[in-house]
Amino acid sequence: MSNRTGIETGAPAAAAAVRLALSYQVSHALYVATRLGIWDLLAAEVCTISEIAGRAGTHVKSMQRLLRALAAFDLVRDVGAGRFELTLVGQCLTSNSTSSVRPLVLMYGSEHARQMFGHLEQCIATGRSAFEIAFGAESGFSYLQGRPDLAQVFNDGMSAASRFTGAAIIKSYDFDGVCQVIDVGGGHGEVLAAILHAYPHLRATLFELPSVIQGASGKIAGADLRDRCALVDGDMFSAVPSGADLYLLVHILHNWDDEAATAVLKSCRQAMSDAGKLLILDRVMPERVEPTETARRNTLIDLMMLVRTPGGRERTADEFAGLLARAGLQLQRITPLDISEALIEATPV
């Protein structure tokens, strides 16, 4: 009787473990459906399996099996008689949706990303990144410089994420008392553009590597912000432009080890006046992890940083405070956002 009770008690836990082991299949099915354009095919109307397969150029019976799997995970809805429609989740995967995460799916689900994560065991054993192990590259950033095709997938994914990031910052931080912002390592300027549109009085500088600034020029001009936003290239590890009352670091520090992250913070501190502020957007890890949805997202991103970067990682509040102190800055407050990240505000000591 005791053995039978043990089996019954352990069965749900065992099923949960197996479900996690199969999760890669869900991820890849999502990626394949996105590559095939299924979400756009279903965006306008309910379609039959034959219609979807015909428009996607696939085998009908095989498409049926894919659609059933997608329906089981609430990506499409089986409405009966071999017909399917998009769910709210599926709508976020169409190419024209304002909240589309399609580029992120193509980035996270790509063969290149799976190949990198396939080196996780070696990364954990050695502390080296997958790029160093597999390609002899210092980091994913240096590797992508020689692979424009992969760099485009990565940049598109980051741009998609930035749409949510910009909205979350605007919702949670008041820029009314700010006149000049410098976005350090701000990519193509999506977050900065969102802030400038929300606060018409602001002036800003987007500071990035020369290769990145080239891609930002068209987006800033297209957003009619060229008269309010200067584009400046340089190396954030050496120096950043002075003259702003707020410096912004969005998803920057988690890419680097403590030494490199401290160098970026020191560059910002040297450029800041004593009355200036630094605003960091990153994930803040708890001192003790609980099995919550936010913890799942953040710990998986942390593993990704282990695989992709030379020492990059997500940090706790105490770890951020330590980095800031070494750069002559002090932590003032941490504001959780309605996404996985938080805003960390710091001022000169």
VMD Tcl script that draws the C-alpha trace (Angstrom):
set ca {
  {0.00 0.00 0.00}
  {2.79 2.38 0.85}
  {4.47 1.72 -2.51}
  {1.24 2.29 -4.37}
  {0.71 5.58 -2.54}
  {4.23 6.62 -3.41}
  {3.66 5.89 -7.08}
  {0.42 7.84 -7.12}
  {2.02 10.77 -5.34}
  {5.07 10.76 -7.58}
  {3.21 10.41 -10.89}
  {2.26 14.10 -11.29}
  {5.79 15.17 -10.41}
  {7.25 12.69 -12.89}
  {4.82 13.88 -15.55}
  {5.90 17.46 -14.87}
  {9.56 16.50 -15.32}
  {8.83 14.75 -18.62}
  {6.76 17.72 -19.79}
  {9.76 19.98 -19.21}
  {11.98 17.56 -21.13}
  {9.60 17.84 -24.09}
  {9.40 21.64 -23.99}
  {11.97 22.00 -26.74}
  {9.42 20.44 -29.10}
  {6.94 23.21 -28.32}
  {9.60 25.84 -28.95}
  {10.54 24.33 -32.29}
  {6.93 23.87 -33.39}
  {6.38 27.56 -32.63}
  {9.46 28.47 -34.65}
  {8.45 26.32 -37.64}
  {4.92 27.75 -37.65}
  {6.40 31.24 -37.63}
  {8.77 30.42 -40.50}
  {5.81 29.02 -42.49}
  {3.79 32.20 -41.92}
  {0.82 30.42 -40.34}
  {-0.04 33.37 -38.10}
  {-0.41 35.74 -41.06}
  {-2.45 33.17 -42.98}
  {-4.94 33.04 -40.11}
  {-4.87 36.76 -39.33}
  {-7.86 37.70 -41.49}
  {-10.13 34.67 -41.28}
  {-10.78 31.16 -40.07}
  {-9.12 28.67 -42.41}
  {-9.33 24.95 -43.05}
  {-6.32 22.71 -42.76}
  {-6.24 22.30 -46.54}
  {-6.32 26.07 -47.07}
  {-3.49 26.63 -44.60}
  {-1.39 23.81 -46.04}
  {-2.00 25.00 -49.60}
  {-1.04 28.59 -48.91}
  {2.01 27.53 -46.89}
  {3.07 24.97 -49.51}
  {3.08 22.02 -47.10}
  {1.75 18.47 -46.75}
  {-1.89 18.55 -45.59}
  {-1.82 15.69 -43.06}
  {1.44 16.91 -41.56}
  {0.05 20.44 -41.25}
  {-2.95 18.99 -39.40}
  {-0.63 17.50 -36.80}
  {1.26 20.75 -36.39}
  {-1.97 22.73 -35.98}
  {-3.24 20.30 -33.34}
  {-0.05 20.80 -31.35}
  {-0.35 24.57 -31.68}
  {-3.96 24.40 -30.51}
  {-2.96 22.37 -27.46}
  {-0.72 25.28 -26.41}
  {-3.29 28.03 -27.11}
  {-1.51 29.41 -30.17}
  {-4.42 28.61 -32.48}
  {-7.97 27.49 -31.70}
  {-9.56 24.38 -33.18}
  {-13.11 25.52 -34.03}
  {-14.16 22.15 -35.47}
  {-14.68 20.68 -38.93}
  {-10.96 20.95 -39.64}
  {-10.93 24.74 -39.22}
  {-8.60 26.86 -37.11}
  {-8.38 30.48 -35.98}
  {-5.84 32.59 -34.12}
  {-5.92 33.02 -30.36}
  {-4.76 36.18 -28.59}
  {-1.34 34.58 -28.23}
  {-1.22 33.74 -31.92}
  {-2.17 37.30 -32.83}
  {1.06 38.47 -31.16}
  {3.00 36.43 -33.72}
  {1.66 38.05 -36.88}
  {4.05 40.27 -38.82}
  {1.83 43.38 -38.72}
  {0.77 43.38 -35.09}
  {1.94 46.35 -33.02}
  {2.68 43.88 -30.22}
  {4.33 41.29 -32.47}
  {7.05 39.11 -30.97}
  {7.65 37.32 -34.26}
  {11.26 38.57 -34.54}
  {11.99 37.26 -31.04}
  {10.62 33.83 -31.94}
  {12.81 33.77 -35.05}
  {15.82 34.78 -32.94}
  {15.31 32.43 -29.99}
  {14.19 29.49 -32.14}
  {16.83 29.69 -34.86}
  {19.21 26.87 -35.57}
  {22.04 29.16 -34.52}
  {20.47 29.80 -31.10}
  {19.80 26.09 -30.58}
  {23.38 25.32 -31.54}
  {24.67 27.82 -28.98}
  {22.50 26.42 -26.21}
  {23.66 22.94 -27.13}
  {27.00 23.88 -25.55}
  {25.41 24.70 -22.18}
  {27.03 21.76 -20.40}
  {30.49 22.81 -21.59}
  {29.79 26.41 -20.61}
  {28.84 25.35 -17.10}
  {31.88 23.09 -16.83}
  {34.37 25.71 -18.02}
  {32.81 29.13 -17.45}
  {33.45 29.97 -21.11}
  {30.82 31.11 -23.59}
  {29.55 28.91 -26.40}
  {30.96 31.35 -28.94}
  {34.41 30.90 -27.46}
  {34.04 27.12 -27.30}
  {32.51 26.62 -30.73}
  {34.03 29.42 -32.81}
  {36.94 30.87 -30.88}
  {35.11 34.22 -30.72}
  {35.29 36.45 -27.67}
  {31.52 36.90 -27.54}
  {28.34 36.76 -29.55}
  {28.78 40.43 -30.41}
  {32.20 39.93 -31.98}
  {30.99 36.81 -33.82}
  {27.96 38.58 -35.29}
  {30.14 41.35 -36.71}
  {31.29 38.87 -39.32}
  {27.83 37.36 -39.91}
  {25.44 40.07 -41.15}
  {22.66 37.52 -41.71}
  {22.67 36.45 -38.06}
  {23.23 40.02 -36.91}
  {20.03 41.06 -38.71}
  {18.01 38.35 -36.94}
  {19.48 39.47 -33.61}
  {18.87 43.18 -34.25}
  {15.28 42.53 -35.34}
  {14.68 40.53 -32.15}
  {16.12 43.28 -29.97}
  {14.02 45.88 -31.76}
  {10.86 43.89 -31.10}
  {11.73 43.59 -27.41}
  {12.47 47.32 -27.25}
  {8.87 48.19 -28.15}
  {7.70 46.64 -24.90}
  {10.65 48.06 -22.97}
  {10.02 51.64 -24.04}
  {6.34 51.47 -23.10}
  {7.17 50.01 -19.69}
  {9.72 52.74 -18.93}
  {7.30 55.51 -19.90}
  {4.61 54.01 -17.70}
  {6.84 53.80 -14.62}
  {9.29 56.72 -14.78}
  {8.57 60.46 -14.82}
  {10.79 62.40 -17.25}
  {9.12 65.77 -16.61}
  {12.11 67.08 -14.68}
  {14.63 65.84 -17.25}
  {15.90 68.02 -20.10}
  {18.66 66.00 -21.76}
  {18.96 62.19 -22.02}
  {21.91 60.20 -23.31}
  {21.04 56.60 -24.19}
  {24.31 54.66 -23.89}
  {24.37 51.57 -26.10}
  {20.79 52.27 -27.17}
  {20.80 50.11 -30.29}
  {18.73 51.51 -33.14}
  {16.94 53.94 -30.83}
  {13.54 52.28 -30.37}
  {13.41 52.87 -26.60}
  {14.74 56.41 -26.89}
  {12.25 57.25 -29.65}
  {9.37 56.07 -27.49}
  {10.53 58.26 -24.60}
  {10.98 61.30 -26.87}
  {7.50 60.88 -28.34}
  {6.00 60.67 -24.85}
  {7.92 63.74 -23.61}
  {8.09 66.40 -26.38}
  {10.28 68.73 -24.28}
  {13.17 66.24 -24.12}
  {16.39 66.41 -26.10}
  {18.55 63.31 -26.43}
  {21.69 61.67 -27.73}
  {21.89 58.09 -28.95}
  {25.41 56.80 -28.28}
  {26.43 53.57 -29.99}
  {29.11 51.80 -31.98}
  {29.63 53.19 -35.51}
  {28.19 50.05 -37.13}
  {25.03 50.30 -35.03}
  {24.56 54.03 -35.50}
  {24.26 53.46 -39.24}
  {21.15 51.36 -38.65}
  {19.70 53.87 -36.19}
  {19.86 56.86 -38.51}
  {16.92 55.87 -40.66}
  {14.71 54.96 -37.72}
  {15.31 58.21 -35.86}
  {14.76 60.22 -39.04}
  {11.63 58.22 -39.83}
  {10.26 59.02 -36.41}
  {10.76 62.76 -37.12}
  {13.15 63.11 -34.21}
  {16.37 64.21 -35.91}
  {16.00 67.78 -34.62}
  {15.75 66.46 -31.04}
  {18.08 63.47 -31.10}
  {21.78 63.54 -31.94}
  {23.53 60.36 -33.11}
  {27.04 59.94 -31.72}
  {29.33 56.95 -32.15}
  {32.05 55.80 -29.79}
  {33.18 53.23 -27.24}
  {31.21 53.19 -23.99}
  {34.07 51.46 -22.19}
  {36.32 54.46 -22.76}
  {34.07 57.52 -22.55}
  {30.52 58.67 -23.17}
  {29.28 62.17 -24.09}
  {28.82 64.68 -21.29}
  {26.09 67.25 -20.78}
  {23.02 65.16 -19.94}
  {21.09 65.22 -16.72}
  {19.99 61.60 -17.22}
  {22.03 58.68 -18.58}
  {20.21 55.56 -19.72}
  {21.55 51.99 -19.85}
  {18.96 49.58 -21.26}
  {19.90 45.88 -21.29}
  {23.60 46.76 -21.25}
  {25.17 45.63 -17.98}
  {23.86 42.06 -18.12}
  {25.97 41.49 -21.24}
  {29.25 41.89 -19.34}
  {31.25 40.60 -16.40}
  {31.80 42.80 -13.35}
  {35.00 44.36 -14.65}
  {33.52 45.42 -17.98}
  {30.21 46.50 -16.42}
  {32.11 48.65 -13.92}
  {34.04 50.25 -16.79}
  {30.76 51.28 -18.46}
  {29.47 52.70 -15.19}
  {32.70 54.63 -14.64}
  {32.40 56.14 -18.13}
  {28.90 57.30 -17.27}
  {30.01 58.69 -13.89}
  {32.86 60.65 -15.46}
  {30.43 62.23 -17.92}
  {27.78 63.04 -15.30}
  {27.51 66.18 -13.25}
  {27.07 65.77 -9.50}
  {23.36 66.47 -10.00}
  {23.01 63.88 -12.76}
  {21.17 60.58 -12.61}
  {21.75 57.16 -14.08}
  {18.81 54.94 -15.02}
  {19.52 51.25 -15.62}
  {16.99 48.83 -17.06}
  {17.89 45.21 -16.39}
  {16.53 42.14 -14.70}
  {16.99 42.07 -10.93}
  {17.37 38.56 -9.61}
  {15.95 37.72 -6.18}
  {18.23 36.53 -3.43}
  {16.07 33.40 -3.23}
  {14.38 32.03 -6.35}
  {10.78 30.82 -6.22}
  {9.07 28.94 -9.10}
  {7.21 31.97 -10.49}
  {6.69 32.97 -14.12}
  {9.01 35.96 -13.75}
  {11.69 33.78 -12.16}
  {11.40 31.29 -15.03}
  {11.89 33.99 -17.65}
  {14.75 35.65 -15.84}
  {16.68 32.50 -14.97}
  {16.42 31.26 -18.56}
  {17.70 34.60 -19.82}
  {20.51 34.27 -17.29}
  {21.45 30.90 -18.80}
  {21.37 32.51 -22.22}
  {23.82 35.16 -21.02}
  {26.05 32.35 -19.76}
  {26.05 30.78 -23.21}
  {26.31 33.95 -25.30}
  {28.56 36.34 -23.37}
  {32.00 36.48 -21.72}
  {30.84 36.65 -18.12}
  {27.51 38.44 -18.61}
  {24.72 37.60 -16.19}
  {21.61 38.80 -14.41}
  {22.34 40.31 -10.99}
  {20.70 40.76 -7.61}
  {20.03 44.15 -6.05}
  {23.08 43.77 -3.81}
  {25.26 42.94 -6.81}
  {24.04 46.04 -8.63}
  {24.74 48.13 -5.54}
  {28.30 46.77 -5.45}
  {28.91 47.58 -9.14}
  {27.59 51.10 -8.67}
  {29.72 51.71 -5.59}
  {32.90 50.71 -7.44}
  {32.06 53.32 -10.09}
  {31.42 56.16 -7.65}
  {27.65 55.83 -7.76}
  {25.02 54.91 -5.21}
  {21.79 52.98 -5.62}
  {18.74 55.13 -4.90}
  {15.77 52.93 -5.75}
  {14.62 49.94 -7.75}
  {11.25 50.14 -9.50}
  {9.74 46.85 -10.77}
  {8.10 47.13 -14.19}
  {5.14 45.24 -15.63}
  {7.64 43.28 -17.73}
  {10.40 41.04 -16.38}
  {12.83 43.91 -15.83}
  {13.17 46.72 -13.30}
  {14.45 50.29 -13.31}
  {17.51 50.91 -11.16}
  {18.13 54.56 -10.38}
  {21.54 55.75 -9.20}
  {23.24 59.05 -8.44}
  {26.85 60.16 -7.88}
  {28.25 59.56 -4.40}
}
mol new
graphics top color blue
foreach p $ca { graphics top sphere $p radius 0.5 }
foreach p [lrange $ca 0 end-1] q [lrange $ca 1 end] { graphics top cylinder $p $q radius 0.2 }
display resetview
